[in-house]
Amino acid sequence: MTKALNELAGRSPKDSDNEIRGAIEQLLTHQNESVRAAADKALQQWSDVYKHKQEINRKYKGPGFVGPSNKVVADSTNLYVGQILLASWAGAWYAAKITALQADGKVTVKYRGWGDRTDVIARAQLQLAHDGVEQPNKPPSSESGDENPFEPQEISKVRIWKDKSGKYTIEAEFLALTNGNVKLKNKKDGRETTVPLSKLSDAEQAVAKQLGQK
């Protein structure tokens, strides 16, 4: 079976054959891992739609940039923790996962493929994912409204901290917030530094205050 699938993957069909494509699709859930892998490779050759879906999902694993989807996230857009979308960083769009929804409307995201790097950003800096991107199951509470969507969520202490100008950044671990000063530990050299809370961007200040309450 694997040999036959490999042969199909090596062909260049001029016209889509629905019967062959359907047979290959059924093997995507085969119990044998080698058969599943061969079916995936073959179906990308026989189905442009499937090929596009696989390509876009590979891009969404990160860490490289992804083209914009142009699907605006408005104040009224229903978002949920775990959702995959696009986040703007330095003028480009990257795949990210929502880790928390803030009461002020901002969203905490974790960039995919970037390790522990997270960010708290405005909805204007987000776009919904492209069609075909695989999403985790939507929590029932996000549909029924039975649960408070602003319930505090875990925020990573390791993140890219930015100042108000956006020009100065540092990847560091949050240690403490004391007397209006944020104590950070540089991820590169392990050195500790203290930064006035007021010098950080509004989003970083919100994160520091939330972490400082724990």
C-alpha angles and dihedrals in degrees: 000000000000090000092053091050091050089052090052090049089056094055127090105215113203093202129030112254107210093196094053092042091051092050091051093048091057090058093057088085096043115139091235112083093209091054091049091051092048091047091051091052093046095047091053086060095047101039123049090190092055092044091053091048092052092046094051092047090052089054091050091059088072161177096146125075122272125210117255119271092204088222102138121219106218129189088261096049111119109234130175139196111270094028117139117226143136125282126192118238125170092340097311134092122244134182113258141169124226111241099171143005114222125218091236091059097259121126132225111219136182114214112233115244092010098103112232096343112135136169139193109222142166121260089247087070092056135079129187116253123269119267112276097033110137112241130194116251110286110246111249089231091062089059101038098039092223092128128059106252090204095060106136113268130198112274122199114244090212111076146124106279117205132194124227093270093052090225097100119062135166132184104224146142119251111240106168149334112224130165093342095312128111118217114209136180115218111234093211103053104008093239119148121229136179121222126185108248090228091061093062124087117266091255093051091047090055091051093047091050092049093048090045091060093061 
